[in-house]
Amino acid sequence: MASLFCFVVLGWGTLFRSKVLVTLGTLSYALYLVHQNIGYIVINHFYQEGLNPYLAIVAAMALSMVIAYCLVYWVEKPSLKYLRLFYNNSRSLQQMAKRLQWSAVKRDT
């Protein structure tokens, strides 16, 4: 935690804004969801074919990244867009959210 604080104070926090790290952060949950199954399938296939195991790992990582990217940008982001639009156009959902937020505040005090 202290090292993160030093990064920000010393102005090195721009490292965390690099496009590569932001993209990896965006893909991280989808990658978590798909990596085990994709890795198993690809590595098992390479093993059965007698191919290089290191190449199997690289192929599994690349395919997992591509599938995670597709999930995020073709499924997750469009779904969030429509859910937000639905929420913003639904007065009853907004009222329910306010009631739930109020009841959570009352419970904490």
Buried (B, 14 or more C-beta within 10 A) or exposed (E): EEEEEEBEEEEEEEEEEEEEEEEEEBBEEBBEBBBEEBBEEBBEEBEEEEEEEEEBBEBBBEBBBEBBBEBBEEEBEEEEEEEEEEEEEEEEEEEEEEEEEEEEEEEEE
